[in-house]
Amino acid sequence: MNKQAGLWIDHRKAVIVLITDEGEEVKKIVSGMEKHVRFTAEDGLGEDSQDRKFGNQLNSYYDQVIAVVRDADSIQIFGPGEAKGELEKRLEREGLKEHVLAIEAADKMTDRQIAAKVRERLHA
């Protein structure tokens, strides 16, 4: 069975569109990160601990995304900021680099726009 995945990702959420012979499915994964992460002194965390906490949250988030796209024959990644590149590096470490077709910058998009972009890229 042929399975294609396209996803829009930033540090706060990922919208994943999976296209198979049976149809199309949209999944959302939320990272739990705030727009700008702020850990205060009241958290009792030093700067190193704050960085570690942020990194652990992102690692867990990327693990969830990878679990959804792991068995895809091809993967498209788009979105604003650094998350798309960070995910690409994680996919490479997981041995999935050859499945990544494209990585491109994209601003905020609706779920429908994301699904249309994935379909458009697959039929091109």
N, C-alpha and C positions, 0 to 999 in steps of 0.2 A: 504494500500500500504506500502510495506517495503522500508525504506529509510536508507541508511548507509552513514556516513560521515567520511572522513579521511582528516587530514590536517597537513601540514608542516607549522610551524610558528616560526618567530623570531620577534624582535621588529620593523622590517622594513616592512615585508610583510607576508601575509598568502596565501597559495595555498590550496584551499579546493576542494576535489573531492567528489561529491555526486553521489551515485549509487542507482538507483531505478529500479523498474520493467521495466520502459520504456528505461533505458539506463544510460549513464554516462555523467556527466557535471562537468567541471572544472571552478572554480571561483577564482579570485585573488582580494585581498584587500591590498592596500598599506597604511601604517600608516602615511606617511609624515615625519617620524622621520629620522634624519641623522644617519649614522653609529655610530658616537660618538656625542651625543648632546652637543653643545657648545653654551651657551648663554653668550654674552659678557657684559661688563659694559655699552657698548653703547646701549644695549637693555633696559637699565634703570631698570633692574630687580635685586633684591638681590637674595641671594642663596635660600631662602625660596620660593620666587616667581618663580625662575627657576624650583625648584622641583615640585611646583604646576602645572606649565605649562606643564612639562614633563608628570606628572601624568594624567592631563586632556586629553592630546593627546593620551596616552595609553588607558585610559578608553573609549574614543570614538572609538578607533580602536578595542578594545575587544568587545564593544557593536555591532559593525558591523559584526564581526566574529560570535558572538553568534546568531545574527539575522538569519544568513544563516544556522547554524546547529541546531537551536532550536527544530525543529520538526523531527530530525533524531532519529531512533530507537537505533542506536549505533554510538559512536564517537571514532575515533582513533586520537591521537595527537602525533606528533613527530616533532623534530627540535633541533637545538643547543640552548644553553643558558637558560635563565630564563623564557622566554615567555611562554613556554608550561606549566610550573608549575603555573605561574600567571593566565593563561587562565583556568586551572583546578580549581583554587580557585574561579574564577568568575563563572564558570559553577556550582560549588557547591552552591554558594550563590543564583543562579538562579533556584535551585532545579533540576538541570540536572546531578548531580554527578553519579547517577545510570546508565546513558547512556554511560558513558566513559568506554570503553573497555580496552584501553591501552594507556600508555604514555611512550614514549621512546626517547632516545637521537639519533639524526641523523644529519650528516653534511649536507652541501648544496646538493641539489638534483634538477634535472631537473623536469619539470612538468610531463613528461612521467614516470620518476622513481617514483615520488610520486604516480601517478595513479596506477602503477604496484604494489607498496607496499600495497596500500589500497586494491586492488583486491586480492592480495596474502593472506593478513590477513583475509579477509572475507571468503575465500574458505578453510582456514586452519581449 
